[in-house]
Amino acid sequence: MDLDEREQIHFGAINAAEDFAGTCARYHAANPYPGAAAPLDLAINVLMTGLWDQGFSQTEIRAAFEAALADMNRYAAGEERR
């Protein structure tokens, strides 16, 4: 079945985010410098600056991060780690 444009964007965003999360997990597991800045910290910071560089406003970026954080407990069912 062919996806319409809305579905292509929706599932494309999900796939991009899941790919990014998997890459972050691999770098986290392989981090040879446990005392240095965590790869996840760096990746999230560069993601934020990359969004800014792509034309998203500070308000849009902040709102997206805050919405994701607000949904974390629901998704994780109160657990700290999967």
Buried (B, 14 or more C-beta within 10 A) or exposed (E): EEEEEEEEEEEEEEEEEEEEEEEBEEBEEEBEEEEEEBBBEEBBEEBBEEBEEEEBEEEEBEEEBEEEEEEEEEEEEEEEEE
